[in-house]
Amino acid sequence: MSTQQDPGPGGKGIFRTKDVEQSIRDTEDPEHALRKSLSALDLTVFGVGVVIGTGIFVLTGVVAKQTAGPATAIAFAVAGVVCALAALCYAEFASTVPVAGSAYTFSYASLGELPAWIIGWDLVLELALGCAVVAVGWSGYVRSLLGNAGLSLPDALSGTQNGRFGFDLLAFLLVLILTAILVIGVKLSSRITAVIVGVKVTVVLLVIIVGAFFINGANYKPFIPPSQESSGGSGLSAPIIQLMAGFTPSNFGVMGIFTAAAVVFFAFIGFDIVATAAEETVHPQRDVPRGILGSLLICTVLYVAVSLVVTGMQHYTELSVDAPLADAFKAVGHPFWAGLISFGAAVGLTSVCMILLLGQTRVFFAMSRDGLLPRTFSHVHPRFSTPYRSTILLGVIVAIVAGFTSIEELAELVNIGTLFAFVVVALGVIILRRTRPDLPRAFRTPLVPFVPIASVLASLWLMLNLPAETWLRFGVWMVIGFVVYFVYGRRHSRLDRSSSSSSPTP
């Protein structure tokens, strides 16, 4: 008699759940097992590496000038609290179910197969677009640095911009190189990321320390500028809450701080990527919560400090919206530091791109291992123990998208996808506490169900501030996902096959 244990369906149909114990057992199959090599420090570096990107170099000045003034520092703190609510939920799930896939795996254990498929499908789009957008942004910084050195690429190889179609060679090559690194091994990826993050954080700290010497206290007055009504948008470009309830957000004043928080929240996106590496962590129950919460704390402190420095160096009404930090140093007569900031931004985006690609391949790998996508993509490399087939497939697709597409209009899909994942994970914590109170939890979200409910409400509020066209595109992608699930995923699910084989025969 075979002693192999098959997945046991918790319930039937499209809402059947996958036992946590079976999810963990799946990680021990040699053909589908990832190598455990990461520590809490590696995970913290991953988190900081993906969160600290263009947001800290650009978004601080944009929001200060247009929405909150010097009170942008408070907006970053508010956004950090919203992310912390989600981070506490992620930390409990990742320590309880230390399996690749992040929100997808958590949903499979608590909400069922169809909700898990939806969130996995959402994450694949979110991380693919995020990686492509970042690669295009990186290419722009590098072309700018090359221009400063008197070098330039032909227009045909400089991407699609200003209505001109072109191929972005730099973005394409970056994604392919990072794909090769991820195939070789996640530990190598973590070492390269550690070097990049070290350079990036050093630049940020230098900006804070040097910039502090040029702060003029008069620039902080008024710290919270008087409130101004926002014109909002029209049609599909208007926030969905404006179309639903006629509510339009305001700029400046106390409400302007919360409007700004909805904007700067997106500078924090990425800390949840840490959870996708849980299966490759040596001590996941202990180290994954540390990596998630530690990286979020570090990034929040850096964001608040940078926003205080930039609004202290230059009055918020005079800040640049393209390169506010660099231009602030130029305004006080120090172009060297401006160049250093541009270099830090270019270096920093490399790690952001790599970690987004890492997260995407792990979600795809987990869905493939469960049979919802072709199982061939869940085989790991015999030498490197990485999901090389899914990594190569997705890397090539993302490289092509980054090379041929100017996807600014799709960038907000990354935001709505992340917030949707936050909602699902928070609900999953509540459900799993009720359905499986016996599970060992190395980390427990405090004040359940109040903290998860607060996370859901905060995420929904930010989603309602996104344009209606973003919701429309998100809906179209979800409809495509439903079709793929019912045509392929449902019939090839390992849980479905296990359920069929375990049914009594007449």
C-alpha positions in Angstrom: 0.0 0.0 0.0 1.3 3.4 -0.9 2.2 5.7 2.0 2.2 8.8 -0.2 -0.2 11.4 1.1 -2.2 13.3 -1.4 -3.7 16.7 -0.9 -6.9 16.4 1.0 -9.6 18.7 -0.1 -11.2 20.8 2.6 -14.7 21.1 1.2 -15.7 20.5 -2.5 -16.0 22.5 -5.7 -14.4 25.8 -6.4 -14.1 26.8 -2.7 -12.3 23.7 -1.6 -9.3 24.6 0.6 -5.8 23.1 0.7 -4.7 21.9 4.1 -1.8 23.9 5.6 -0.1 20.6 6.4 -0.3 19.4 2.8 1.1 22.8 1.5 4.1 22.3 3.8 4.5 18.6 2.7 4.5 19.8 -1.0 7.7 21.7 -0.3 9.5 18.5 0.5 9.0 16.9 -2.9 12.6 16.8 -4.4 11.4 17.7 -7.9 9.4 20.7 -6.7 11.4 21.8 -3.7 13.2 25.1 -3.4 16.5 25.4 -1.6 16.4 27.0 1.9 19.2 29.5 2.2 17.8 32.9 3.3 18.1 34.5 6.7 16.2 37.4 8.4 18.9 39.8 7.2 18.4 38.5 3.6 14.7 39.0 3.8 15.1 42.5 5.3 17.5 43.4 2.5 14.9 42.1 0.0 12.2 44.2 1.6 14.3 47.4 1.7 15.6 46.7 -1.8 12.1 46.6 -3.4 10.5 49.4 -1.4 13.2 52.0 -1.7 12.9 53.1 -5.3 11.9 56.1 -7.3 9.3 56.9 -4.6 12.0 58.3 -2.2 13.7 60.3 -4.9 10.7 61.7 -6.7 7.4 61.2 -4.9 8.4 63.1 -1.8 8.7 66.4 -3.8 5.6 65.8 -6.0 3.3 65.2 -3.0 4.8 68.1 -1.0 4.3 70.6 -3.8 0.8 69.5 -4.9 -0.9 67.9 -1.9 0.5 68.3 1.6 3.4 70.7 1.9 5.9 70.0 4.7 3.2 67.8 6.3 4.2 65.1 3.7 6.3 63.6 6.5 3.0 63.0 8.4 1.5 61.5 5.3 4.4 59.0 5.0 3.9 58.1 8.7 0.1 57.5 8.1 0.8 55.4 5.0 3.4 53.4 7.0 0.7 52.7 9.6 -1.7 51.4 6.9 1.1 49.2 5.6 1.9 48.0 9.1 -1.7 46.7 9.5 -1.3 44.6 6.4 2.3 43.6 7.4 1.0 42.2 10.7 -1.4 40.0 8.8 1.2 38.9 6.3 3.6 38.1 9.1 1.1 35.7 10.8 0.3 33.9 7.6 3.9 33.6 6.4 5.0 32.1 9.7 2.1 29.7 9.8 2.2 28.7 6.1 5.9 29.1 5.1 5.3 28.2 1.5 6.1 30.0 -1.8 3.2 32.0 -3.2 2.5 34.6 -0.6 -1.2 35.8 -0.7 -2.1 33.0 -3.2 -1.0 30.3 -0.8 -2.6 32.0 2.2 -5.9 32.3 0.3 -5.8 28.6 -0.7 -5.6 27.6 2.9 -8.3 29.9 4.2 -10.7 31.1 1.4 -10.6 28.3 -1.1 -9.3 27.4 -4.6 -11.2 30.0 -6.7 -10.3 33.0 -4.5 -6.7 31.7 -4.4 -6.7 31.5 -8.2 -8.0 35.0 -8.4 -5.4 36.5 -6.1 -2.6 34.5 -7.8 -3.7 35.7 -11.2 -3.8 39.2 -9.8 -0.3 38.9 -8.3 1.2 37.6 -11.6 -0.1 40.7 -13.4 0.8 43.1 -10.6 4.4 41.9 -10.3 5.0 41.5 -14.1 3.8 45.1 -14.8 5.6 46.4 -11.8 8.9 44.8 -13.0 8.4 46.1 -16.5 7.5 49.7 -15.3 10.6 49.7 -13.1 12.8 48.5 -15.9 11.6 51.3 -18.2 12.2 53.8 -15.4 15.7 52.4 -14.8 16.4 52.8 -18.5 15.4 56.4 -18.4 17.8 57.1 -15.5 20.7 55.3 -17.3 20.1 57.2 -20.5 20.1 60.5 -18.5 23.4 59.5 -16.9 24.8 58.5 -20.3 23.7 61.9 -21.7 25.6 63.7 -18.9 28.7 61.8 -20.1 28.1 62.8 -23.7 26.8 59.4 -24.8 23.4 58.5 -26.2 21.5 55.6 -27.8 19.7 55.9 -31.1 16.0 56.9 -30.8 15.0 53.6 -32.2 16.6 51.8 -29.2 15.4 54.3 -26.5 11.9 53.1 -26.0 8.4 54.3 -26.8 8.0 57.9 -25.6 6.4 61.2 -26.6 4.2 59.4 -29.2 7.3 57.8 -30.9 7.5 54.0 -31.1 10.8 52.4 -30.3 12.5 49.5 -28.6 13.9 50.0 -25.1 17.1 48.0 -25.4 18.4 48.9 -21.9 15.1 47.8 -20.2 15.0 44.6 -22.3 18.6 43.6 -21.4 18.2 44.5 -17.7 15.3 42.0 -17.3 17.1 39.3 -19.2 20.3 39.7 -17.0 18.3 39.6 -13.8 16.4 36.5 -15.1 19.7 34.7 -15.5 20.8 35.7 -12.0 17.5 34.4 -10.5 17.9 31.1 -12.4 21.4 30.6 -11.0 20.2 30.9 -7.4 18.3 33.0 -4.9 21.3 33.2 -2.6 23.3 34.8 -5.4 20.3 37.1 -5.9 20.3 38.1 -2.3 24.1 38.9 -2.3 23.8 41.1 -5.4 20.7 42.7 -3.9 22.6 43.3 -0.6 25.4 45.2 -2.5 22.8 47.3 -4.4 20.8 48.0 -1.3 23.9 49.0 0.5 24.8 51.6 -2.2 21.2 52.8 -2.3 20.7 53.2 1.5 24.2 54.9 1.7 23.1 57.5 -0.8 19.8 58.1 1.0 21.6 58.5 4.3 24.1 60.9 2.8 21.2 62.9 1.4 19.6 63.1 4.8 22.8 64.0 6.6 24.2 66.5 4.1 20.7 68.0 3.4 20.2 68.6 7.1 22.9 71.3 7.0 20.9 73.2 4.4 17.5 73.2 6.2 15.9 76.6 6.6 13.3 76.6 9.3 11.3 79.3 7.5 10.5 76.7 4.8 8.4 74.7 7.2 5.9 77.6 7.6 3.1 76.8 7.4 3.8 73.1 8.2 0.2 72.2 7.3 -0.8 74.7 4.5 -4.4 76.0 4.3 -6.9 73.6 2.6 -7.6 73.9 -1.1 -10.4 72.1 -3.0 -9.2 69.6 -5.6 -10.7 69.7 -9.0 -10.6 65.9 -9.2 -11.0 64.2 -12.6 -13.7 63.6 -15.1 -15.1 60.5 -16.7 -13.0 57.3 -16.3 -10.0 59.4 -15.1 -11.9 60.4 -12.0 -11.5 58.4 -8.7 -14.1 55.8 -8.4 -15.3 57.3 -5.1 -16.0 60.6 -6.9 -18.2 58.8 -9.4 -20.0 56.8 -6.8 -20.6 59.4 -4.1 -19.6 62.7 -5.5 -16.8 63.0 -3.0 -13.6 64.8 -4.2 -10.4 64.8 -2.1 -8.9 68.1 -1.0 -5.3 69.3 -1.2 -3.4 70.6 1.8 -5.0 71.1 5.2 -5.6 68.1 7.5 -7.6 66.2 4.8 -4.7 66.9 2.4 -2.5 64.8 4.6 -4.8 61.8 4.1 -5.0 62.5 0.4 -1.2 62.5 0.3 -1.1 59.3 2.3 -3.2 57.6 -0.5 -0.5 58.7 -3.0 2.7 58.0 -1.0 1.3 54.6 0.0 2.4 53.4 -3.4 6.0 54.2 -2.5 5.7 51.3 0.1 4.5 48.7 -2.3 6.8 45.7 -2.2 7.3 44.7 1.4 4.8 41.9 0.9 7.3 40.4 -1.6 9.2 39.1 1.4 6.4 36.6 2.1 7.0 35.0 -1.4 10.4 33.9 -0.2 9.2 32.1 2.9 9.8 28.6 1.4 13.4 29.5 0.8 14.1 30.7 4.3 16.0 28.6 6.8 13.9 29.5 9.8 10.7 31.0 8.2 8.6 31.0 11.4 11.0 33.3 13.1 12.7 35.2 10.2 9.9 36.0 7.8 8.0 38.2 10.3 11.3 39.9 11.2 12.0 40.5 7.5 8.5 41.9 6.7 8.2 44.2 9.8 11.9 45.2 9.9 12.1 46.3 6.2 8.8 48.3 6.6 10.1 50.1 9.7 13.4 51.0 8.0 11.7 52.3 4.9 9.2 54.4 6.9 11.9 56.1 8.9 13.9 56.9 5.7 10.8 58.2 3.9 9.9 60.5 6.8 13.4 61.8 7.2 13.9 62.5 3.5 10.6 64.3 3.2 11.6 66.5 6.2 14.9 67.3 4.6 13.6 68.2 1.1 10.8 70.4 2.4 13.3 72.1 4.8 15.9 72.7 2.0 13.4 74.4 -0.4 10.0 75.8 0.2 7.3 73.3 -1.0 5.9 75.7 -3.5 9.3 75.8 -5.3 10.0 72.1 -5.4 10.5 70.3 -8.8 8.1 67.5 -9.6 10.6 65.7 -11.9 13.6 65.3 -9.6 12.8 67.2 -6.4 15.7 65.9 -4.3 18.3 66.5 -7.0 17.0 69.9 -7.8 16.8 70.9 -4.2 20.6 70.3 -3.9 21.1 72.3 -7.2 19.1 75.1 -5.7 21.5 75.4 -2.7 24.5 75.3 -5.0 25.6 71.6 -4.7 25.2 69.9 -8.1 27.6 67.1 -7.0 25.0 65.7 -4.6 22.3 66.1 -7.3 24.4 63.8 -9.5 24.9 61.3 -6.7 21.1 61.1 -6.1 20.5 60.3 -9.8 23.2 57.6 -9.5 21.5 56.2 -6.4 18.1 56.1 -8.1 19.5 54.2 -11.1 21.3 51.7 -8.9 18.3 51.3 -6.6 15.8 50.5 -9.4 18.0 47.4 -10.3 17.1 45.7 -7.0 13.5 46.7 -7.2 13.2 45.1 -10.7 15.0 41.9 -9.5 12.8 41.4 -6.4 9.6 42.0 -8.3 10.7 39.3 -10.8 11.6 37.0 -8.0 8.2 37.4 -6.3 6.3 36.9 -9.6 8.1 33.6 -10.4 7.4 32.2 -6.9 3.7 32.9 -7.2 3.6 31.3 -10.7 5.7 28.3 -9.4 3.2 27.8 -6.5 0.2 27.9 -8.8 1.9 25.4 -11.1 2.8 23.0 -8.3 -0.9 22.9 -7.4 -1.9 22.1 -11.0 -3.7 25.3 -11.6 -1.1 26.1 -14.2 0.9 23.5 -16.2 2.9 21.4 -13.8 6.0 21.5 -16.0 6.7 25.1 -14.7 7.0 23.8 -11.1 10.1 21.7 -11.8 13.2 23.0 -10.2 16.7 23.1 -11.7 18.7 19.9 -10.7 21.7 21.9 -9.8 20.4 25.4 -8.6 17.1 24.2 -7.1 15.3 27.2 -8.6 12.1 27.2 -10.7 14.0 27.9 -13.8 11.3 27.1 -16.3 8.8 29.6 -14.9 11.6 32.1 -14.3 12.8 32.0 -17.9 9.3 32.1 -19.3 8.2 35.1 -17.2 11.6 36.8 -17.6 11.4 36.7 -21.4 7.7 38.0 -21.4 8.5 40.9 -19.0 11.6 41.8 -21.0 9.5 42.0 -24.2 6.8 44.1 -22.5 9.5 46.4 -21.1 11.2 46.6 -24.4 8.2 47.4 -26.6 5.7 49.1 -24.4 5.3 52.5 -22.7 3.1 51.3 -19.9 2.5 54.4 -17.8 -1.2 54.0 -18.2 -1.0 50.4 -16.8 1.2 51.3 -13.8 -1.8 51.8 -11.5 -2.8 48.2 -12.0 0.2 47.4 -9.8 -1.4 49.5 -7.0 -4.9 48.1 -7.2 -3.5 44.5 -7.4 -1.4 45.0 -4.2 -4.3 46.5 -2.3 -6.6 43.7 -3.4 -4.0 41.2 -2.0 -3.9 43.1 1.3 -7.7 42.8 1.6 -7.6 39.0 0.9 -4.8 38.3 3.3 -6.4 40.3 6.2 -9.7 38.4 5.6 -7.8 35.1 5.5 -6.2 35.7 8.9 -9.7 36.1 10.5 -11.1 33.0 8.7 -8.1 30.7 9.5 -8.2 31.7 13.1 -11.8 30.4 13.2 -11.4 27.3 11.0 -7.9 26.2 12.3 -7.4 27.5 15.8 -5.1 24.5 16.4 -2.4 25.6 13.9 0.9 26.5 15.5 1.5 30.2 14.9 5.0 31.5 15.5 3.7 35.1 15.0 0.2 36.1 15.9 -1.4 39.3 14.6 -2.5 41.3 17.6 -6.1 42.3 18.3 -7.8 40.0 15.8 -10.3 40.7 14.3 -9.8 44.5 14.8 -6.4 44.8 13.2 -7.3 42.8 10.0 -10.6 44.7 9.7 -8.8 48.0 10.0 -6.4 46.7 7.3 -9.3 45.8 5.0 -11.0 49.2 5.5 -7.8 51.2 4.9 -6.9 49.2 1.8 -10.5 49.6 0.4 -10.3 53.4 1.0 -7.1 53.7 -1.0 -8.6 51.5 -3.7 -11.6 53.9 -3.9 -9.2 56.8 -4.6 -7.9 55.1 -7.8 -9.3 56.1 -11.2 -12.3 54.3 -12.6 -10.3 53.2 -15.7 -7.9 51.4 -13.4 -10.9 49.4 -12.0 -12.1 48.7 -15.5 -8.8 47.3 -16.6 -8.5 45.3 -13.4 -12.0 43.9 -14.0 -11.1 42.8 -17.6 -8.0 41.0 -16.3 -10.0 39.2 -13.7 -12.6 38.1 -16.3 -9.8 36.6 -18.4 -8.6 34.9 -15.2 -12.0 33.3 -14.6 -12.0 31.9 -18.1 -8.5 30.4 -17.7 -9.5 28.9 -14.4 -12.7 27.2 -15.6 -11.1 26.1 -18.9 -7.9 24.7 -17.5 -7.2 25.3 -13.8 -10.3 23.7 -12.3 -9.9 20.4 -14.3 -6.1 20.1 -13.6 -6.1 21.0 -10.0 -4.3 18.5 -7.8 -7.1 18.9 -5.2 -9.7 18.0 -7.8 -7.8 14.9 -8.8 -7.3 13.9 -5.2 -11.0 14.4 -4.5 -11.9 12.2 -7.4 -9.5 9.5 -6.6 -10.6 9.4 -2.9 -14.3 9.2 -3.7 -15.8 5.8 -2.9 -16.5 3.6 -5.9 -19.9 2.0 -6.1 
